Amino acid sequence: MSIHQLTQKVKAAGQNRTHEQRMKLLKDAHILDSQGRLDKRFFSPSKSKGNHTAHVKT
């Protein structure tokens, strides 16, 4: 399978996911913790005020 075919397959699969399926996928990938927040093992809060984004720990 070429990278183009794989990319198309991944995009198509993502369009059909429900919110619950997306949440499960993100939790299984350890992006979100069990409460639906960014996993503290890999993400830390932004230091700028008013910005709710997270930064990847390196």
N, C-alpha and C positions, 0 to 999 in steps of 0.2 A: 504494500500500500504506500503510495507516495505521500509526501508531507501535505500536499494540497488536498488529497482525498481525506487524510486524517483530520485536517483542520475543518473541512466541511462536515465531517461526521460529528466532531465535537461540538461545532456550532449548532447543528441540527438537534443534537441530544439536549443541549442546554435550553433550547427554545421550548421544549416540551415538559420541562421540570416544573413541578408545583413548588410553592414556597416551602412546604414541609420537606420536600426532597432536597431543595437547595440547602436548607438548614442542616439536614442530616449529612449531606456531602461535606459542608464546611466543618461540622463537628468531627466527622470521621477523619478529615484531613488536619485536625488540630489547629484550625484557624479560629474557630469559635470554641469556647468552653461550654460546659453543660448548661450555663445560664444564658447562652447566646451572646456573650461578650467576647471580645478578642482574647485569645489565649495568651496569658501573661508570660508563658514560657518563651514565646516568640515575638510578642509585641509589647511595646511600652507606650504610655500616654504621651501625647505631644506636650512639649514644654511651653508652647505659645498659648496665651489665654484666648478662650473663645473658639479654639480650633479643636474639634473632636476627632481628628484623624489620629491614626496610630502609626508608629514607625517600626520597621522591622529591626529587631535586635541583631547585631552582628557579632 
